C-alpha cells in the first residue's frame, strides 16, 4: 500500500472531527502538530484545568493521525476534599470525547508546608512510574505561554541563575524520560477556547485564588506589570536571547563531562579528574550537578547552595567524604570519586 493510501485510511472519530472542523481550533491544532513533532508513543498528564483539557484533545487527535499509542492520566493528590470526585468527573468528561483516562492516586501522609512543590514532585514520580511500566519515553505537559513568565519571576525570587530562569523548556530530559511541553508558546486564551468549545467544562482550582501560594502572588504581580507596560512579546524575546547564552554554556559543560570524567556503569560510579574544576564556576557547577543527578538517580539535582558549598570545599581541600543528592563524594589523592549512596 502506498504512503498516500495509508494516510487516507486514517479516520478521526466523528465526535472529535466535528470539533476539529472549527476554523480556530484547526489552526491551533496545526501549530500544535508542528511544535510537538513526535513519532513515539506518549502519555498525557491531565489535571482538569483548561490547559490540560485542551492538551488532551489535541494530543488525542495527534496520536490518531500519527498512529501512535497515547495514554491519559489524572493525578488525584487527595489534598483537597473533593479531589477524588473531581478526578472521576474529569475522567467522565474526557470519555465523552473518546479519551480513555486512568486516575493515579497519591497515597500516604500529605505535607503541611511547601505543598505545591511537593505535590508537583509526587505527580512526576507517579507519571514516571507509568512511563517505565509502559516502556514509554515521553510525557506531555500542559504548560503554556503564561507559565513561562510565572516561572521566570518565581526563579528570580529564589535567586536562580541563568539555567533556572529559563528552566521551563519545550523539552526536558530527566532519567531518560522526556518532559514535552508542546503548548509552551500557545496563548492561554486559545486553550480556554478549546476547553469551552470541546468540553464545555474545566475545573476551577480554588488554590489559583489563594495568595498564600507564591505562584499566585507572582501571577497577580505579572498582571499589574502588564497594566504598566510589560510587553509579552519583548519578554519572550529576552528569554530567547538568554537561551542562546545557555546553549553556549551547555557546550562547555558537555566538553567538561566528556574530557574530565569517567563513568563506570556497572559500579554506578563517576571518577572526576583535577581539570574538571579548572573551568568557569558555572561550567563546574552544572557539570557536577549533572554527575550527582546521574549517579544519585534523583528526578531533580541537589540544591544550588549545597553544590556551591561542595565546590568550595573541594577547591580549598576541605573535603574528605560527604553525602549529597543520594551520592557519596570522596577524594582520593587528586581524584574525586562519586558513588551512589545505599
Secondary structure, DSSP 8 states (H G I E B T S, - for coil): --HHHHHHT----HHHHHHHTSHHHHHHHHHHHHHH---S-EEEEE-SSHHHHHHHHHHHHHHHHTT--EEEEEEE---STTHHHHHHHHHHHHHTTT--EEEEE--S---SSSHHHHHHHHHHHHHHHHHHHHT--EEE----HHHHHHHHHHHHHTT--HHHHT---SEEEETTEEEE-TTTTS-HHHHHHHIIIIIS-----GGGG-TTSHHHHHHHHHHHHHHTT--HHHHHHHHHHHHHHHHHHHHHHHHHHHHHEEEETTTTEEEE-GGGGGS-HHHHHHHHHHHHHHHHT-SS---HHHHHHHHHHHHTT--SEEEETTEEEEEETTEEEEEE--
